[in-house]
């Protein structure tokens, strides 16, 4: 892992990149050349580099910034941490939770005011004081408020026709007096006056709407975000009791009245002349989605309790599941809300005994683990689906401990400070202020026109940012000393005719030419083009670099023993001499070039020993001297009179190559009474007229033996016999096949004549028409 991390550190280009790669990477800002060539980011845990200006902040620096002691309104401590963290680091925070006896408790009663809840309202009027007393039993430090909801104020949610808008319950059809429906009406802000709570309920009038679902989620959403209007206290346990007998509208239903905009996370309640607050912008915004409501409840620390009747108990079970992490629960309400006291008492007691942790993290920070230590008698609980952990059966005064492990991601997601909130639902929040180490202190103090940058750039953290027109010289490692516009050294100053930069075959970089194609173009001014060097027949430049030669500025420089434009010619002439004739090259009838004979005077062949083009060629010599040779041997041919000179007779066959007077001789032959006779003739190639030299004749003859047998007729006879035999066998096979086919055909004709064909009808066949008779038909009377 260390080696891999070290390689990652080396890849950093800036100081901030170095801090972002890994917590063990460090950056050196020393103004020395070795750090320019080596790379300034390195792994501090394994490297032994010496650096005077090192940037290597601690991976984790965490401190407690708020740690109030436990009290009635302080049930979590410490309350706030501050952490300076390097990217990709891990850190942990630990805090304690203790349930106070008289903790701040705010309960908001949110009731469905559709007409089906009229009996519940009547029951609630008699239980109003008991509800306040029940809340006081859970905590003396309590507040209670009240609000109602029906539906959005437009068709098809309500009847918006004539007087039904303001009097939805038609007095001609119903004895119930109803008020104008409202999506959410905030009637009583949180107060500790039970009398006010009872008076509000006693004076309330039911309302009505048209469709079955209600705007409960809209009302709950506004109650959560309108903290100032509702009166939520900081540090209090915030409970909203939602009482209804109907299902809820969800996101998308608002499109029926043109409300397509999702609700904003700001309070939209407005106060009317009556002093009450209404959600008057309900037709501008759609119903909240469940996920939006969930995140809002968690952020505001609201604990919803859904008290619903049996017929809608199951749908709200699904809703509670989707609101996981907010502490939402459902309880079953009787048809007239007669059990509301017992439900509220049991649920508030359960809320006091339960400690639940919900963690809200911004992008770039994630939770890697949570450890819960519950006091004796309390049971730890973990709900993976709800993303929270905690303790059950917590008694007042007992303390539970939480430890949360976090990991910080890359700087790309943490360019600014972030806040993590660990919400102990109903008890309080723990806030962790995180400042990422994504920048280096040296970045805030750049040095303009630094000498380290050759006076032509700004030095920051040991790096140069060159001024316009300058750049680093990668050849010697100096920085910003390369004047991009200076091309003096890239031109041929000795020639006024050629002033093209780098001969038009390269670019001028830092006063030096960088050739476009270094494989073929080189030289100080890119004046040498190696593509101009000739190649051999195999396409190898200079006969094959570097074995045969090297190309230097368009000319091949050959190795020892080779010559020629392409270094493909050997200076060794031995390959131009015929075997046994090493003293002459190319038979003295050509020149040896590159070890190959270039023949002349009509001669050809590897060693210029073949000739047919002149009278002095060997084939013509044999034909022209054959008669005279026979005459010297013994002949009565009348042409012998034209022959002059005396031949020399040799007793044994000459050894090839044979020479006459130092010149290579050609061996000729002629037939003499069925015997082959051999003679030799040579040409004086040193003379201008190339005259014949005296003939040398072998005395021995090659005559056929009397026992010689001519095998050709025998072989031809055997081949002819085999061909005739094969043809006869083929004809016989064809006759046999024809006879067998004829017999088979006769049997077929005989069998065909013996067939007895008969005509019958398919027993399963039914005609296209059927006749049926009604059994009740008695015929015509």
Secondary structure, DSSP 8 states (H G I E B T S, - for coil): -HHHHHHHHHT--SHHHHHHH-TTEEEE----HHHHHH-SEEETTT-----SSEE---SEEEEEEE----BTTB-EES-EEEEEEETT-EEEEEEEEE--TT--EEEEEEEE-SGGGHHHHHHHHHHHHHHHHHHHHH-SSEEEEEEEE---SSTTTS--SGGGTT--S-TTT-S-------S-EEEEEEES-HHHHHHHHHT------SSS-B-HHHHHHHHHH-HHHHT--TTSEEEEEEEESS-B--TTGGGGGT--B---SS---EE-TTS-EE-TTTTTB----HHHHHHHHHHHTEEEEEEE-GGGHHHHHHHHHHTTTTT-EEEE--TTSTTHHHHHHHHHHHHHH-EEEEEE--TTEEEEEEEEE--TT-EEEEETTTTEEEEES--TT-EEEEEEEEEE--GGG-SS-EEEEEEETTTEEEEEEEEEE-S-GGGGS-BTT-GGGTTSEEEETTEEEE-TTEE--TTT--SS-EETT--GGGS-TT-SS---GGGGSEEEETTEEEES-TTTEESTTS-EEGGGS-B-TTS-BTTTTTTSEEEETTEEEE-TTEESTTS-EES--GGGS-TT-TTSSGGGSEEEETTEEEE-TTEESTTS-EE-SSTTSHHHHHHHHHHHHHHHHH---GGGGG--S--EEESS---SS-EETTEEEEEEEEEETTEEEEEEEEB-TTSSS--B---EEEEEEEE--TT----HHHHHHHHHHHHHHHHHHHHHHHHHHHHHHHHHHHHHHHHHHT--------TT---S------TT-----
